[in-house]
Amino acid sequence: MSAKWEKTGKTTGELTFEISQDEIKKGLDEAFKRVKKNLRVPGFRKGHVSRVIFDQFYGEEALYENALNIVLPEAYSEAVKEAKIEPVGQPQITPVSMDKDKPWVMKATVSVKPEVELGDYKGIEVPKQNKRVLVKDVDAELKKRQEQNAELVLKDGKAKKGDTVTIDYEGTVDGKKFDGGSAQNYSLELGSNTFIPGFEDQLEGHKAGDDVDVKVTFPKDYGAKDLAGKEAHFATKIHEVKSKELPKLDDEFAKDVDDTVESLDELKDKIKKDLKKQKEDAAKDAIQDAAIKGAVDNAKIDEIPQAMIDEDVQNQMNQYLGNMQRQGIDPQTYFKLTGTTEAQLREQLAKDAAERVKTNLVLEAIVAKEKLDATEDEIKQEIKDLAHDYNMDEKVVRNTLSDDMLKHDIAVRKAIDLVTDKAKEVAKKASSKKSSGKSTAKKSTTKKSSTKKADKD
């Protein structure tokens, strides 16, 4: 194989390579086997024409196109290896010469991964994260559980925010009823913002038995275009008004909401431990995002090929819609439920595609510089984890993903851990420009989160 690589741009070039006569012969033989099955030549039974007769009738050149399709993928792959390039996207390959009894010469126009010049990626300064759990945090969570276990009791007085009303309503626009505009015995918590803005507010101050003419205007961006921006009247009848009766915070309450505890103090201790874990996880994610963002900002990448951005968007689409399907929602149903289109989802995912690609390029460069790799045990564990996460058989995962793919993902995660572990937390006011606290980087191997500023005990 003779391959020659010439750059024509920062991330583009032309790869010229040859296909040997030995490979061409194999391709011609295979091409003939495929066409002879349906070949009809006068004086011969269908599929029983010899190669010699075929060449006499049609000429060897009649097989060239099929033969090229057979041998080209492997020949191109070998040329890429010889030239030591990393193509992205699909190449545009054109024949330069396909002369008989000579090597065929091909030219491929290729986009390649851009070169990455790493900057500092160890010791990135990130905003210091608060991991403390305060008494008021525990009290707030306890209050939340108390609210969740509240009972609704009938009240004689007027409805107020937080109360639940049982209503009948019938909506009209321009004096005409519309689909989905009416219901009977509907339970609505006032202040929940479940209905159109303004609807719930107009029920406050009324009591059971009242008839209320609710007037609202549909938002201009309302999903049903025939209603968007229009004024509607809802003839509403209030049947009941119920208020929340909170349970007493005592040992019995604690045992009711959590059967692993025996007292309110035990429940508080458990809540504190859970909140501590949540804050630690959130802090780790925030540090990770900021550290990776700093490493990416410190790196230099001249140009990102459009092919890499397009591939990232498609991968994100496949992953997103795949997750929906695993929940039993096919793409058509998803778009119908959300009132969106595939083009809109693609446009949304494309917004951060360049940043995601840049982030992955930097992480791969760190993998190469640090010589990070995956062991056989790590690969086996990765297969087990993926099989568990996606409810698949381990053999299916093994057959679906190559060792190179698995090693790549494991090594990239090691690079993320390295950058995160070497990061330095500093007081926010002392944070340097290169380590912005809020990360905009999107990574398939990490998740984004944020923490609130801590208060003192």
Secondary structure, DSSP 8 states (H G I E B T S, - for coil): --EEEEESSSSEEEEEEEE-HHHHHHHHHHHHHHHHTT---TTS-TT---HHHHHHHH-GGGGHHHHHHHHHHHHHHHHHHHHT--EEEEEEEEEEE--TTS-EEEEEEEEE---EE----SS-EEE-------HHHHHHHHHHHHHHT-EEEE-SS---TT-EEEEEEEEEETTEEEEEEEEEEEEEETTS--SSTTTTGGGTT--TT-EEEEEEE--TT-SSTTTTT-EEEEEEEEEEEEEEE----SHHHHHHH-TT-SSHHHHHHHHHHHHHHHHHHHHHHHHHHHHHHHHHHHSEE----HHHHHHHHHHHHHHHHHHHHHTT--HHHHHHHHT--HHHHHHHHHTTHHHHHHHHHHHHHHHHHHT----HHHHHHHHHHHHHHTT--HHHHHHHS-HHHHHHHHHHHHHHHHHHHT-EEE-GGG--GGG-SS-----TT------------
